[in-house]
Amino acid sequence: MTSQKPGGHKAGGQPSLGPRIAPELTPSVEELEAEQRHLVFPQFSHDDAWTLGSLLVELARERQAPVAVDIHRAGQQLFHAALPGSTPDNDAWIDRKRRVVERYGASSYLVGARFRAKGTTFEDDSRLDPGTYAAHGGSFPITVEGVGVIGAVTVSGLPQLQDHRMVVEALEIFLKV
């Protein structure tokens, strides 16, 4: 058993990938839905966006991850950072993933997983323009208790499951869950 340091990092400096899903496994739709029900904010302010975004940047820097990070609330960009190695393509992916969260009220990875569970793909069956929407991991809804989805936190630059897990890890640290 690997011990955990505060902040969700394993002893030896390696980041954890979250307590519920083993790193080598692709999460099920049910696991992703449970994860989303679990990661709910009591409120979400501009300061919260700055703190959460800064945490994501810190996690990405520790891993030398070439990502872009973005937080939107109610149509307004509250945080954006592009780390070394990221490109303008990552910003385009952020927009496409975020639109999926805004349309479906679920993480972009969960939306893609739901289509795959039906034996199809988002691109083939959603009837949405894949140049505008991307059901690939990395965008997660900002859900406020008693309100619902008010925005999205998004990472782009890694394989989709790693993008998703980086966001989830930051949310777990921020929400202290």
C-alpha positions as CSV (number, residue, x, y, z in Angstrom):
1,M,0.0,0.0,0.0
2,T,1.4,3.4,-1.0
3,S,1.0,6.1,1.6
4,Q,-0.6,9.4,0.7
5,K,0.9,12.8,1.4
6,P,-1.5,15.8,1.9
7,G,-2.7,17.2,-1.4
8,G,-3.3,13.8,-3.0
9,H,0.3,12.9,-3.7
10,K,1.8,9.5,-3.1
11,A,4.9,9.3,-1.0
12,G,7.9,9.9,-3.2
13,G,6.2,12.8,-5.0
14,Q,4.1,10.9,-7.5
15,P,0.6,12.3,-7.8
16,S,-2.4,10.1,-7.1
17,L,-5.1,9.6,-9.7
18,G,-7.9,9.7,-7.2
19,P,-9.1,7.2,-4.6
20,R,-12.0,5.6,-6.5
21,I,-10.6,4.5,-9.8
22,A,-7.4,2.4,-10.2
23,P,-5.0,4.1,-12.5
24,E,-4.7,1.2,-15.0
25,L,-8.5,0.9,-15.4
26,T,-10.9,2.8,-17.6
27,P,-13.7,4.0,-15.4
28,S,-17.2,2.8,-15.9
29,V,-20.2,5.1,-16.6
30,E,-21.4,4.4,-13.1
31,E,-18.0,5.3,-11.5
32,L,-17.9,8.5,-13.5
33,E,-21.5,9.4,-12.5
34,A,-20.6,8.8,-8.8
35,E,-17.5,10.9,-9.2
36,Q,-19.6,13.8,-10.5
37,R,-22.2,13.5,-7.8
38,H,-19.4,13.6,-5.2
39,L,-17.6,16.7,-6.6
40,V,-20.0,19.5,-5.7
41,F,-19.2,23.0,-4.5
42,P,-21.1,24.8,-1.7
43,Q,-20.5,28.0,-3.8
44,F,-18.1,29.1,-6.5
45,S,-16.6,32.6,-6.7
46,H,-14.0,34.4,-8.8
47,D,-11.5,33.7,-6.0
48,D,-12.4,30.0,-6.1
49,A,-11.7,29.9,-9.8
50,W,-8.2,31.5,-9.2
51,T,-7.4,29.1,-6.4
52,L,-8.6,26.0,-8.4
53,G,-6.8,27.2,-11.6
54,S,-3.6,27.9,-9.7
55,L,-3.8,24.4,-8.1
56,L,-4.2,22.8,-11.6
57,V,-1.2,24.8,-12.8
58,E,0.9,23.6,-9.8
59,L,-0.1,20.0,-10.5
60,A,0.8,20.3,-14.1
61,R,4.1,22.0,-13.4
62,E,5.0,19.2,-11.0
63,R,4.5,16.7,-13.8
64,Q,5.9,18.9,-16.5
65,A,2.6,18.4,-18.3
66,P,2.2,20.5,-21.5
67,V,-1.3,21.5,-20.8
68,A,-3.7,24.5,-21.0
69,V,-6.1,25.1,-18.1
70,D,-9.4,27.0,-18.3
71,I,-12.2,27.8,-15.9
72,H,-15.5,29.3,-17.2
73,R,-18.6,30.3,-15.2
74,A,-21.8,31.4,-16.7
75,G,-20.2,32.2,-20.1
76,Q,-17.2,34.1,-18.6
77,Q,-13.7,33.0,-18.6
78,L,-12.4,33.3,-15.0
79,F,-9.0,31.6,-15.4
80,H,-6.8,30.5,-18.2
81,A,-3.1,29.4,-18.3
82,A,-1.0,27.8,-21.0
83,L,2.0,25.9,-19.8
84,P,5.2,25.3,-21.8
85,G,4.5,22.7,-24.5
86,S,0.9,23.6,-24.9
87,T,-0.3,25.0,-28.2
88,P,-3.3,26.9,-29.7
89,D,-4.8,23.5,-30.5
90,N,-5.2,22.9,-26.8
91,D,-7.3,26.1,-26.5
92,A,-9.5,24.8,-29.3
93,W,-9.9,21.5,-27.5
94,I,-10.8,23.3,-24.3
95,D,-13.6,25.1,-26.1
96,R,-14.9,22.0,-27.7
97,K,-14.8,19.9,-24.5
98,R,-16.4,22.8,-22.4
99,R,-19.3,23.0,-24.9
100,V,-20.1,19.3,-24.2
101,V,-20.2,20.0,-20.4
102,E,-22.4,23.1,-21.0
103,R,-24.8,21.1,-23.3
104,Y,-25.0,17.8,-21.3
105,G,-24.3,19.0,-17.8
106,A,-21.8,16.2,-17.4
107,S,-18.1,15.8,-17.7
108,S,-16.8,15.5,-21.3
109,Y,-15.3,12.1,-20.5
110,L,-18.6,10.8,-19.0
111,V,-20.5,12.0,-22.1
112,G,-18.1,10.1,-24.4
113,A,-18.3,7.0,-22.1
114,R,-22.1,7.0,-22.3
115,F,-22.0,6.8,-26.1
116,R,-19.3,4.1,-26.0
117,A,-21.4,2.1,-23.5
118,K,-24.2,2.1,-26.2
119,G,-21.7,0.7,-28.8
120,T,-21.4,4.0,-30.7
121,T,-19.4,7.2,-30.5
122,F,-20.3,10.8,-29.8
123,E,-19.1,11.8,-33.2
124,D,-21.3,9.3,-35.0
125,D,-24.5,9.6,-32.9
126,S,-24.7,13.0,-31.2
127,R,-25.7,14.9,-34.4
128,L,-23.4,17.7,-33.2
129,D,-20.6,19.2,-35.2
130,P,-17.3,17.6,-34.0
131,G,-15.5,20.8,-34.9
132,T,-17.6,22.5,-32.2
133,Y,-18.1,19.7,-29.6
134,A,-15.6,17.1,-28.3
135,A,-16.7,14.4,-25.8
136,H,-13.1,13.7,-24.8
137,G,-11.9,13.7,-21.2
138,G,-10.7,16.9,-19.6
139,S,-13.7,19.1,-18.9
140,F,-15.7,18.7,-15.7
141,P,-18.8,20.6,-14.6
142,I,-18.6,23.1,-11.8
143,T,-21.7,22.1,-9.9
144,V,-23.0,24.2,-7.0
145,E,-25.2,22.5,-4.4
146,G,-28.8,23.5,-4.7
147,V,-28.1,25.3,-8.0
148,G,-26.7,22.9,-10.5
149,V,-24.0,23.2,-13.2
150,I,-22.7,26.8,-13.5
151,G,-19.5,26.3,-15.5
152,A,-16.6,24.0,-16.3
153,V,-13.0,23.5,-15.4
154,T,-11.0,22.1,-18.3
155,V,-7.5,20.7,-19.0
156,S,-6.1,19.9,-22.5
157,G,-2.8,18.5,-23.5
158,L,-2.6,15.0,-22.2
159,P,-4.4,11.8,-23.3
160,Q,-8.1,12.2,-22.4
161,L,-8.2,10.0,-19.3
162,Q,-5.1,11.8,-17.9
163,D,-6.7,15.2,-18.6
164,H,-9.9,14.0,-16.8
165,R,-8.0,12.6,-13.9
166,M,-5.9,15.8,-13.4
167,V,-9.1,17.9,-13.2
168,V,-10.7,15.4,-10.8
169,E,-7.6,15.3,-8.6
170,A,-7.6,19.1,-8.3
171,L,-11.3,19.2,-7.5
172,E,-10.8,16.5,-4.8
173,I,-7.9,18.5,-3.3
174,F,-9.8,21.8,-3.5
175,L,-13.0,20.4,-2.1
176,K,-11.1,18.4,0.5
177,V,-12.9,15.1,-0.3
